[in-house]
Amino acid sequence: MKKHFTTWLIAGLFLHLAHSQTLYVKDGATGDGYSWESPLGNLQKALRIAAPGAQIWVAQGNYLPVDCIECSPLERAIAFEIPASVRLYGGFKGTESSLEERDWKSNPTILSGNIGRADCYDNSQTVVRFENVPETTVLDGFFILNGHAEQEGRPGNPCRSGAGVFNHCSNKGGRSNPLIQHCIFMDNYAWEGAAIFNFSEKGNAGATIKNCFFVKNESKLAGGAVLDNIVAGTGHSSIYSCRFVNNTAAFGGAYFCNGASAGVEVFSNCTFINNRSGFGGAAFLLTGGEKLDQWGLGCIFKDNHAREGNDFFFQEGFQLPASLEGLTETKGL
C-alpha cells in the first residue's frame, strides 16, 4: 500500500508540474526553456511540448511560423498552432518574474507571416491557428503581421481566410473559444476575415477579443479585420474595447457576420475610424438578428465610408439594436 501511495504521489506531482509549467522563449536562444537564463529559441518547439495549463512567455523579437527562402505551399500553410488550454504571452523584456511586470507595447513581440522573399505572395497564409480550444486558451500581448491568404478555395479554407488568426470549430456540439487580448493586428490580407476568421463549421467558434488594435488589414471580399462565419453550427464573438482603423473590404470594412444563428454578438466600447467598404464601412451583419441587443453598446463610429451604410449595414428585416438607434445610418438588402 505504501508503494502504491508513493507511486500515486509522484504521478500527481508530475501532473501538477505539467499543468503549472511556464516555458520561456527568446529569439536566438539555445536553452531548455525552463527559465529566462536558459530560454528556448524556437516558439514552435515550445508550443509542441507545452502541456494543457502551461504558460509560454515570449520575449520581444520577430518570430516566423517556419524558416524558408523559396517557400512551398506546404510551408506557407504552417502556422503557430496554440494547443488547448495553453496560454501564450508576449511583450517581455526577458527578466520579468510576473505577468504584471511586462510592458507588451514597449517590448514588441512579433508573430509575422513574412517568410520567404521580400514580397507578400509567399507569406504564411495564416500566422496563428486555434482548433477546437476552450476558453482557457489565451493569446496575449503580440503584434500579428503580414499573413497573406490570397488563394482561391471554398470559404473557410485557411488558404483564403484568417491571415492573422484562423479559429475553427469542427466538432459537432463542440466549441473553439480562445481569449485574444492586448494584440495588434496589422497588414494582414485575405479573402475573408483578414485579421481574425472564426469558422463555426459544426459547433461554436467565437473568440473573446479584448483591448486589441486592428489597423490596415484588408479582405478582398468580407470582414476587413474580423469575420464570424457560421455554417452548420452556432457562433459568437464578444469584442470589448478594441480599435478598428483603416481596414477595408468589399463587405464590412472592419467586421462581417455571416450566419443565421449567430448567437449573442457583443461589441462593447469599441472605436471604428476610417474603415472602408462597398457595404457597411465599419460592419455588415447578415444574420437572423436574434440577441444582438449588445451590438455597438458604447461604440464610436467616425469617418467610415461605404457606398451603402457608412458605418453599418444590416440585412432587410433586421431589427436595429437599441444601442445603435439614431446613431448613424443603416441600409437593407
Secondary structure, 3 states (H helix, E strand, C coil): CHHHHHHHHHHHHHHHHHHCCEEEECCCCCCCCCCCCCCECCHHHHHHHCCCCCEEEEECEEECCCCCCCCCHHHHCCCEECCCCCEEEEEECCCCCCHHHCCCCCCCEEEECCCCCCCCCCCCCCCEEEECCCCCCEEECCEEECCEECCCCCCCCCCCECCCEEEEECCCCCEECCEEECCEEECCEEEECCCEEEEECCCEECCEEECCEEECCEEEEECCCEEEEECCCECCCEEECCEEECCECCECCCEEEEECCCCCCEEECCEEECCEEEECCCEEEEECCCCCCCEEECCEEECCEEEECCCEEECCCCCCCHHHCCCCCCCCC
